[in-house]
Amino acid sequence: MIKIAITGGIGSGKSYISHILSERFHIPIYNADDEAKKLMVSSSAIRKDLVDLLGEEAYLPDGSLNKPLLSAYLFASPEHISVINGIVHPRVRLDFYEWASGQSKAGFDIVGIESAILFEAKFEDTVDEVIMVYAPVALRLKRAMSRDGAKASQIRSRMRQQLPDSVKKKKASFVIYNDERHDLLEQIDNVVTTLLQRKSEV
């Protein structure tokens, strides 16, 4: 089984690419961001660490995460982001491994993980190949503003927290240009064809 990662900056269209891979090629995709949010509620290990860090008020009486408290902690200091990531990311990694193992037993040749912060979270070593989705900053900004209803300054601030596209391109196995100039499906078809060829050669 080949494990792939789909990554890219905010507004690049990585979720759309993941959707195509899932629907067109029946490749199961693990959404790291979504699963991290679930694990922060369902994982007893994460719950214990967050309570130790933030106190019992880290979770509300109904068992849900106290998001305002967590956000306040995260925005108080850049170092706090590393602390939370150190609690959550190792559990996401293990959860992905377990999920991928289950998909392999189900007979899938390729599985994927979608992660906006793949390299920042040091998740690239969990996969065999990395697909980086690229789009120009102006287009990414337009998409993110439309999708999130956020201001340009807010989106640019989030962009600055991610690795530059130039770095991601160098680290990626494949680059898909989602810039409204290149044929998207043709690029994805070529990537999947190459992946299947590599699998057959193993």
DRENPA-3360 file (N, C-alpha, C; in nm, 2 decimals, always signed):
BEGIN
1 = MIKIAITG = +0.08/-0.12/+0.00/+0.00/+0.00/+0.00/+0.09/+0.12/+0.00 ~ +0.05/+0.22/-0.08/+0.12/+0.35/-0.08/+0.04/+0.45/+0.00 ~ +0.11/+0.52/+0.09/+0.05/+0.63/+0.17/+0.10/+0.76/+0.11 ~ +0.00/+0.85/+0.08/+0.03/+0.98/+0.02/-0.02/+1.09/+0.11 ~ +0.04/+1.21/+0.10/-0.01/+1.32/+0.17/-0.05/+1.43/+0.07 ~ -0.15/+1.50/+0.10/-0.20/+1.61/+0.02/-0.18/+1.74/+0.11 ~ -0.10/+1.83/+0.07/-0.08/+1.95/+0.15/-0.08/+2.07/+0.06 ~ -0.07/+2.19/+0.12/-0.07/+2.31/+0.04/-0.12/+2.43/+0.14;
9 = GIGSGKSY = -0.09/+2.55/+0.10/-0.12/+2.66/+0.18/-0.27/+2.69/+0.18 ~ -0.31/+2.77/+0.27/-0.45/+2.81/+0.29/-0.50/+2.86/+0.15 ~ -0.62/+2.81/+0.11/-0.68/+2.86/-0.01/-0.62/+2.79/-0.14 ~ -0.53/+2.70/-0.12/-0.47/+2.64/-0.24/-0.56/+2.54/-0.31 ~ -0.66/+2.48/-0.24/-0.75/+2.39/-0.29/-0.72/+2.24/-0.26 ~ -0.64/+2.22/-0.15/-0.60/+2.08/-0.12/-0.72/+2.00/-0.09 ~ -0.82/+2.05/-0.02/-0.94/+1.98/+0.01/-1.02/+1.94/-0.11 ~ -1.02/+2.02/-0.21/-1.09/+1.99/-0.34/-1.01/+1.88/-0.41;
17 = ISHILSER = -0.88/+1.88/-0.41/-0.80/+1.78/-0.47/-0.82/+1.65/-0.40 ~ -0.83/+1.65/-0.26/-0.86/+1.53/-0.18/-0.99/+1.47/-0.22 ~ -1.09/+1.56/-0.24/-1.22/+1.52/-0.28/-1.22/+1.45/-0.41 ~ -1.15/+1.50/-0.51/-1.14/+1.43/-0.64/-1.07/+1.30/-0.63 ~ -0.96/+1.29/-0.55/-0.89/+1.16/-0.53/-0.98/+1.06/-0.47 ~ -1.07/+1.11/-0.38/-1.16/+1.02/-0.31/-1.28/+0.97/-0.40 ~ -1.34/+1.07/-0.47/-1.45/+1.04/-0.55/-1.42/+0.97/-0.69 ~ -1.31/+1.02/-0.75/-1.28/+0.97/-0.89/-1.19/+0.85/-0.88;
25 = FHIPIYNA = -1.11/+0.84/-0.78/-1.01/+0.72/-0.78/-1.04/+0.63/-0.66 ~ -1.14/+0.66/-0.58/-1.17/+0.58/-0.46/-1.05/+0.56/-0.36 ~ -0.98/+0.67/-0.34/-0.87/+0.67/-0.25/-0.92/+0.72/-0.12 ~ -0.91/+0.64/-0.01/-0.96/+0.69/+0.12/-0.86/+0.81/+0.17 ~ -0.92/+0.91/+0.22/-0.84/+1.03/+0.27/-0.87/+1.05/+0.42 ~ -0.76/+1.06/+0.49/-0.77/+1.10/+0.63/-0.75/+1.25/+0.65 ~ -0.84/+1.32/+0.70/-0.83/+1.46/+0.71/-0.77/+1.49/+0.85 ~ -0.64/+1.53/+0.85/-0.57/+1.54/+0.98/-0.63/+1.65/+1.07;
33 = DDEAKKLM = -0.67/+1.76/+1.01/-0.73/+1.87/+1.09/-0.86/+1.83/+1.15 ~ -0.95/+1.76/+1.08/-1.08/+1.72/+1.13/-1.06/+1.61/+1.24 ~ -0.97/+1.52/+1.21/-0.95/+1.41/+1.31/-0.88/+1.46/+1.44 ~ -0.80/+1.56/+1.42/-0.73/+1.62/+1.54/-0.84/+1.68/+1.63 ~ -0.93/+1.75/+1.57/-1.04/+1.81/+1.65/-1.12/+1.70/+1.72 ~ -1.15/+1.59/+1.66/-1.23/+1.48/+1.72/-1.15/+1.42/+1.83 ~ -1.02/+1.40/+1.81/-0.93/+1.34/+1.91/-0.92/+1.42/+2.03 ~ -0.93/+1.55/+2.02/-0.91/+1.64/+2.13/-1.03/+1.63/+2.23;
41 = VSSSAIRK = -1.14/+1.56/+2.18/-1.26/+1.54/+2.26/-1.26/+1.39/+2.30 ~ -1.23/+1.30/+2.21/-1.24/+1.16/+2.23/-1.12/+1.09/+2.30 ~ -1.00/+1.14/+2.28/-0.88/+1.08/+2.33/-0.86/+1.11/+2.48 ~ -0.86/+1.01/+2.56/-0.85/+1.03/+2.71/-0.71/+1.08/+2.74 ~ -0.61/+1.04/+2.66/-0.47/+1.09/+2.68/-0.46/+1.24/+2.65 ~ -0.52/+1.28/+2.54/-0.52/+1.43/+2.51/-0.59/+1.50/+2.61 ~ -0.71/+1.45/+2.65/-0.79/+1.52/+2.75/-0.71/+1.54/+2.88 ~ -0.64/+1.43/+2.93/-0.56/+1.44/+3.05/-0.46/+1.55/+3.04;
49 = DLVDLLGE = -0.39/+1.55/+2.93/-0.28/+1.65/+2.91/-0.33/+1.79/+2.90 ~ -0.44/+1.81/+2.84/-0.50/+1.94/+2.83/-0.55/+1.99/+2.96 ~ -0.61/+1.90/+3.04/-0.66/+1.94/+3.18/-0.54/+1.97/+3.27 ~ -0.43/+1.89/+3.25/-0.31/+1.92/+3.33/-0.25/+2.06/+3.29 ~ -0.26/+2.09/+3.17/-0.21/+2.22/+3.12/-0.30/+2.34/+3.15 ~ -0.43/+2.32/+3.12/-0.52/+2.44/+3.13/-0.61/+2.43/+3.25 ~ -0.62/+2.32/+3.32/-0.71/+2.31/+3.43/-0.84/+2.24/+3.39 ~ -0.92/+2.21/+3.48/-1.05/+2.13/+3.46/-1.14/+2.21/+3.36;
57 = EAYLPDGS = -1.12/+2.34/+3.35/-1.21/+2.42/+3.27/-1.17/+2.41/+3.12 ~ -1.07/+2.32/+3.09/-1.03/+2.30/+2.95/-1.15/+2.23/+2.87 ~ -1.24/+2.17/+2.95/-1.36/+2.10/+2.89/-1.48/+2.15/+2.96 ~ -1.58/+2.17/+2.88/-1.71/+2.22/+2.94/-1.79/+2.11/+3.00 ~ -1.89/+2.14/+3.08/-1.96/+2.03/+3.16/-2.02/+1.93/+3.06 ~ -2.05/+1.96/+2.94/-2.11/+1.86/+2.85/-2.00/+1.77/+2.78 ~ -1.87/+1.80/+2.82/-1.76/+1.72/+2.77/-1.69/+1.77/+2.65 ~ -1.75/+1.88/+2.59/-1.69/+1.94/+2.47/-1.57/+2.03/+2.51;
65 = LNKPLLSA = -1.49/+2.06/+2.41/-1.37/+2.14/+2.43/-1.40/+2.28/+2.46 ~ -1.34/+2.34/+2.55/-1.36/+2.49/+2.58/-1.28/+2.56/+2.48 ~ -1.33/+2.59/+2.36/-1.26/+2.65/+2.25/-1.21/+2.79/+2.28 ~ -1.30/+2.88/+2.34/-1.25/+3.01/+2.38/-1.12/+3.01/+2.47 ~ -1.12/+2.92/+2.56/-1.01/+2.91/+2.65/-0.88/+2.86/+2.58 ~ -0.90/+2.76/+2.49/-0.79/+2.71/+2.41/-0.74/+2.82/+2.32 ~ -0.83/+2.89/+2.25/-0.79/+2.99/+2.16/-0.71/+3.10/+2.23 ~ -0.76/+3.14/+2.35/-0.69/+3.24/+2.43/-0.55/+3.20/+2.47;
73 = YLFASPEH = -0.53/+3.07/+2.50/-0.40/+3.02/+2.53/-0.31/+3.02/+2.41 ~ -0.36/+2.97/+2.30/-0.28/+2.96/+2.17/-0.23/+3.10/+2.13 ~ -0.32/+3.20/+2.14/-0.29/+3.33/+2.09/-0.20/+3.41/+2.18 ~ -0.19/+3.36/+2.31/-0.11/+3.44/+2.41/+0.04/+3.43/+2.38 ~ +0.09/+3.33/+2.31/+0.23/+3.31/+2.28/+0.25/+3.21/+2.17 ~ +0.35/+3.24/+2.08/+0.38/+3.14/+1.98/+0.43/+3.01/+2.03 ~ +0.49/+3.01/+2.15/+0.54/+2.89/+2.21/+0.42/+2.80/+2.26 ~ +0.31/+2.86/+2.29/+0.19/+2.78/+2.33/+0.14/+2.69/+2.22;
81 = ISVINGIV = +0.16/+2.74/+2.09/+0.12/+2.66/+1.98/+0.20/+2.53/+1.98 ~ +0.33/+2.54/+2.00/+0.41/+2.42/+2.00/+0.38/+2.33/+2.12 ~ +0.33/+2.38/+2.23/+0.29/+2.30/+2.34/+0.17/+2.22/+2.31 ~ +0.07/+2.28/+2.25/-0.05/+2.21/+2.21/-0.02/+2.11/+2.10 ~ +0.06/+2.15/+2.00/+0.09/+2.06/+1.90/+0.16/+1.93/+1.95 ~ +0.25/+1.96/+2.05/+0.32/+1.84/+2.12/+0.23/+1.75/+2.19 ~ +0.11/+1.79/+2.23/+0.01/+1.71/+2.29/-0.07/+1.64/+2.18 ~ -0.11/+1.71/+2.08/-0.21/+1.66/+1.98/-0.15/+1.58/+1.87;
89 = HPRVRLDF = -0.04/+1.63/+1.81/+0.02/+1.57/+1.69/+0.06/+1.42/+1.71 ~ +0.13/+1.38/+1.82/+0.17/+1.24/+1.83/+0.05/+1.15/+1.83 ~ -0.07/+1.19/+1.89/-0.19/+1.11/+1.89/-0.25/+1.10/+1.75 ~ -0.24/+1.21/+1.67/-0.29/+1.21/+1.54/-0.21/+1.12/+1.45 ~ -0.08/+1.12/+1.47/+0.01/+1.03/+1.40/-0.03/+0.88/+1.42 ~ -0.05/+0.85/+1.55/-0.08/+0.71/+1.58/-0.22/+0.67/+1.52 ~ -0.31/+0.77/+1.53/-0.45/+0.74/+1.48/-0.44/+0.72/+1.33 ~ -0.36/+0.80/+1.26/-0.35/+0.78/+1.11/-0.29/+0.64/+1.08;
97 = YEWASGQS = -0.19/+0.60/+1.15/-0.13/+0.47/+1.13/-0.23/+0.36/+1.15 ~ -0.31/+0.37/+1.25/-0.41/+0.27/+1.28/-0.52/+0.27/+1.17 ~ -0.56/+0.39/+1.13/-0.66/+0.41/+1.02/-0.60/+0.35/+0.89 ~ -0.48/+0.38/+0.86/-0.42/+0.33/+0.73/-0.41/+0.18/+0.73 ~ -0.37/+0.12/+0.84/-0.37/-0.02/+0.86/-0.50/-0.09/+0.83 ~ -0.61/-0.03/+0.88/-0.74/-0.08/+0.85/-0.78/-0.07/+0.70 ~ -0.74/+0.04/+0.64/-0.77/+0.06/+0.50/-0.69/-0.04/+0.41 ~ -0.57/-0.07/+0.46/-0.49/-0.17/+0.39/-0.55/-0.31/+0.39;
105 = KAGFDIVG = -0.60/-0.34/+0.51/-0.67/-0.47/+0.53/-0.79/-0.48/+0.45 ~ -0.85/-0.36/+0.42/-0.98/-0.36/+0.34/-0.95/-0.37/+0.19 ~ -0.82/-0.37/+0.16/-0.78/-0.39/+0.02/-0.74/-0.27/-0.06 ~ -0.73/-0.15/+0.00/-0.70/-0.03/-0.08/-0.55/-0.02/-0.11 ~ -0.52/+0.01/-0.23/-0.38/+0.02/-0.28/-0.31/+0.15/-0.24 ~ -0.39/+0.26/-0.23/-0.34/+0.39/-0.20/-0.44/+0.45/-0.09 ~ -0.38/+0.51/+0.01/-0.45/+0.59/+0.11/-0.38/+0.73/+0.12 ~ -0.46/+0.83/+0.16/-0.40/+0.96/+0.17/-0.43/+1.03/+0.31;
113 = IESAILFE = -0.35/+1.12/+0.34/-0.37/+1.21/+0.45/-0.37/+1.35/+0.41 ~ -0.47/+1.43/+0.44/-0.47/+1.57/+0.40/-0.43/+1.65/+0.52 ~ -0.33/+1.74/+0.50/-0.28/+1.82/+0.62/-0.23/+1.95/+0.57 ~ -0.28/+2.06/+0.62/-0.23/+2.19/+0.58/-0.09/+2.21/+0.64 ~ -0.06/+2.15/+0.75/+0.07/+2.17/+0.82/+0.15/+2.04/+0.82 ~ +0.15/+1.97/+0.71/+0.22/+1.84/+0.70/+0.37/+1.85/+0.74 ~ +0.44/+1.95/+0.68/+0.58/+1.96/+0.71/+0.61/+2.03/+0.85 ~ +0.52/+2.12/+0.88/+0.54/+2.19/+1.01/+0.52/+2.09/+1.13;
121 = AKFEDTVD = +0.43/+1.99/+1.10/+0.40/+1.89/+1.21/+0.49/+1.77/+1.20 ~ +0.58/+1.78/+1.10/+0.68/+1.67/+1.08/+0.60/+1.54/+1.05 ~ +0.50/+1.55/+0.97/+0.42/+1.43/+0.94/+0.46/+1.37/+0.80 ~ +0.56/+1.43/+0.73/+0.60/+1.38/+0.60/+0.66/+1.24/+0.61 ~ +0.71/+1.20/+0.73/+0.77/+1.07/+0.74/+0.66/+0.96/+0.76 ~ +0.54/+1.00/+0.77/+0.43/+0.90/+0.78/+0.38/+0.85/+0.65 ~ +0.43/+0.91/+0.54/+0.38/+0.88/+0.41/+0.50/+0.85/+0.31 ~ +0.46/+0.79/+0.20/+0.56/+0.75/+0.10/+0.58/+0.87/+0.00;
129 = EVIMVYAP = +0.48/+0.94/-0.04/+0.48/+1.04/-0.14/+0.40/+1.16/-0.09 ~ +0.45/+1.28/-0.13/+0.38/+1.41/-0.09/+0.33/+1.48/-0.21 ~ +0.20/+1.52/-0.22/+0.15/+1.60/-0.32/+0.12/+1.74/-0.27 ~ +0.19/+1.83/-0.33/+0.17/+1.97/-0.29/+0.08/+2.04/-0.39 ~ -0.03/+2.10/-0.34/-0.12/+2.18/-0.42/-0.08/+2.32/-0.42 ~ -0.05/+2.38/-0.54/-0.01/+2.51/-0.55/-0.11/+2.61/-0.62 ~ -0.12/+2.73/-0.57/-0.19/+2.83/-0.63/-0.13/+2.97/-0.60 ~ -0.13/+3.07/-0.68/-0.07/+3.20/-0.65/-0.14/+3.26/-0.53;
137 = VALRLKRA = -0.06/+3.34/-0.46/-0.11/+3.40/-0.33/-0.24/+3.48/-0.35 ~ -0.25/+3.56/-0.46/-0.36/+3.64/-0.48/-0.49/+3.55/-0.50 ~ -0.48/+3.44/-0.57/-0.59/+3.35/-0.58/-0.62/+3.28/-0.45 ~ -0.52/+3.24/-0.38/-0.55/+3.18/-0.25/-0.62/+3.27/-0.16 ~ -0.58/+3.40/-0.16/-0.64/+3.50/-0.07/-0.78/+3.52/-0.11 ~ -0.81/+3.53/-0.23/-0.95/+3.54/-0.28/-1.04/+3.42/-0.24 ~ -0.99/+3.30/-0.26/-1.06/+3.18/-0.22/-1.09/+3.18/-0.07 ~ -0.99/+3.20/+0.01/-1.00/+3.19/+0.15/-1.09/+3.30/+0.21;
145 = MSRDGAKA = -1.09/+3.42/+0.16/-1.18/+3.52/+0.20/-1.32/+3.49/+0.17 ~ -1.34/+3.43/+0.05/-1.48/+3.40/+0.01/-1.53/+3.28/+0.09 ~ -1.44/+3.18/+0.12/-1.48/+3.06/+0.19/-1.51/+3.09/+0.34 ~ -1.41/+3.17/+0.40/-1.42/+3.19/+0.55/-1.49/+3.31/+0.59 ~ -1.51/+3.40/+0.50/-1.57/+3.53/+0.53/-1.48/+3.61/+0.62 ~ -1.35/+3.60/+0.59/-1.25/+3.66/+0.67/-1.19/+3.78/+0.60 ~ -1.12/+3.87/+0.67/-1.06/+3.98/+0.61/-0.92/+3.94/+0.55 ~ -0.87/+4.02/+0.45/-0.75/+3.99/+0.39/-0.63/+3.98/+0.49;
153 = SQIRSRMR = -0.63/+4.08/+0.58/-0.53/+4.08/+0.69/-0.53/+3.96/+0.77 ~ -0.65/+3.90/+0.80/-0.65/+3.78/+0.88/-0.60/+3.66/+0.80 ~ -0.63/+3.65/+0.67/-0.58/+3.54/+0.59/-0.43/+3.55/+0.57 ~ -0.38/+3.67/+0.55/-0.24/+3.69/+0.53/-0.16/+3.65/+0.66 ~ -0.22/+3.68/+0.77/-0.16/+3.64/+0.90/-0.15/+3.49/+0.91 ~ -0.26/+3.42/+0.87/-0.25/+3.28/+0.87/-0.15/+3.22/+0.77 ~ -0.14/+3.29/+0.66/-0.05/+3.24/+0.56/+0.10/+3.25/+0.61 ~ +0.13/+3.36/+0.69/+0.26/+3.37/+0.74/+0.30/+3.27/+0.84;
161 = QQLPDSVK = +0.20/+3.20/+0.90/+0.23/+3.10/+1.00/+0.26/+2.96/+0.93 ~ +0.24/+2.96/+0.80/+0.27/+2.83/+0.72/+0.40/+2.84/+0.65 ~ +0.46/+2.73/+0.62/+0.58/+2.73/+0.54/+0.56/+2.79/+0.40 ~ +0.66/+2.86/+0.35/+0.64/+2.92/+0.21/+0.62/+2.81/+0.11 ~ +0.55/+2.85/+0.00/+0.53/+2.75/-0.10/+0.66/+2.70/-0.17 ~ +0.76/+2.79/-0.17/+0.88/+2.75/-0.23/+0.95/+2.64/-0.16 ~ +0.93/+2.64/-0.03/+0.99/+2.53/+0.06/+0.91/+2.40/+0.04 ~ +0.78/+2.41/+0.03/+0.69/+2.29/+0.02/+0.72/+2.23/-0.12;
169 = KKKASFVI = +0.74/+2.31/-0.22/+0.76/+2.25/-0.35/+0.89/+2.17/-0.36 ~ +0.99/+2.21/-0.29/+1.12/+2.14/-0.29/+1.10/+2.00/-0.21 ~ +1.01/+2.00/-0.11/+1.00/+1.88/-0.03/+0.90/+1.78/-0.09 ~ +0.81/+1.83/-0.18/+0.71/+1.75/-0.24/+0.75/+1.65/-0.34 ~ +0.68/+1.54/-0.36/+0.71/+1.44/-0.46/+0.64/+1.49/-0.59 ~ +0.53/+1.55/-0.58/+0.45/+1.60/-0.69/+0.39/+1.74/-0.66 ~ +0.38/+1.82/-0.76/+0.31/+1.95/-0.75/+0.20/+1.96/-0.84 ~ +0.08/+1.99/-0.79/-0.04/+2.01/-0.87/-0.07/+2.15/-0.87;
177 = YNDERHDL = -0.08/+2.21/-0.99/-0.11/+2.35/-1.01/-0.26/+2.38/-1.02 ~ -0.32/+2.43/-0.91/-0.46/+2.46/-0.91/-0.47/+2.61/-0.92 ~ -0.43/+2.66/-1.04/-0.42/+2.80/-1.06/-0.52/+2.85/-1.17 ~ -0.61/+2.77/-1.21/-0.71/+2.80/-1.31/-0.65/+2.82/-1.45 ~ -0.52/+2.77/-1.47/-0.46/+2.78/-1.59/-0.42/+2.64/-1.64 ~ -0.39/+2.55/-1.55/-0.35/+2.41/-1.58/-0.47/+2.32/-1.57 ~ -0.48/+2.21/-1.65/-0.58/+2.11/-1.64/-0.57/+2.03/-1.51 ~ -0.66/+2.05/-1.42/-0.65/+1.99/-1.29/-0.67/+1.84/-1.30;
185 = LEQIDNVV = -0.77/+1.79/-1.37/-0.80/+1.65/-1.37/-0.68/+1.57/-1.44 ~ -0.63/+1.63/-1.55/-0.52/+1.57/-1.62/-0.40/+1.55/-1.53 ~ -0.37/+1.66/-1.45/-0.26/+1.65/-1.35/-0.28/+1.54/-1.25 ~ -0.40/+1.53/-1.19/-0.43/+1.43/-1.09/-0.42/+1.29/-1.15 ~ -0.48/+1.28/-1.27/-0.47/+1.15/-1.34/-0.32/+1.10/-1.36 ~ -0.24/+1.20/-1.40/-0.10/+1.16/-1.42/-0.03/+1.12/-1.28 ~ -0.06/+1.19/-1.18/-0.01/+1.16/-1.05/-0.05/+1.02/-1.00 ~ -0.18/+0.99/-1.01/-0.23/+0.86/-0.97/-0.17/+0.75/-1.06;
193 = TTLLQRKS = -0.16/+0.77/-1.19/-0.10/+0.67/-1.28/+0.04/+0.64/-1.24 ~ +0.12/+0.75/-1.20/+0.26/+0.73/-1.16/+0.27/+0.65/-1.03 ~ +0.18/+0.68/-0.94/+0.18/+0.61/-0.81/+0.15/+0.47/-0.83 ~ +0.05/+0.43/-0.91/+0.02/+0.29/-0.93/+0.13/+0.22/-1.00 ~ +0.20/+0.29/-1.09/+0.32/+0.23/-1.16/+0.43/+0.20/-1.06 ~ +0.45/+0.29/-0.97/+0.55/+0.27/-0.86/+0.52/+0.15/-0.77 ~ +0.39/+0.14/-0.74/+0.34/+0.03/-0.66/+0.37/-0.10/-0.73 ~ +0.34/-0.11/-0.86/+0.36/-0.23/-0.93/+0.50/-0.27/-0.94;
201 = EV = +0.59/-0.17/-0.93/+0.74/-0.20/-0.94/+0.80/-0.25/-0.81 ~ +0.73/-0.23/-0.70/+0.78/-0.27/-0.57/+0.78/-0.42/-0.56;
% end
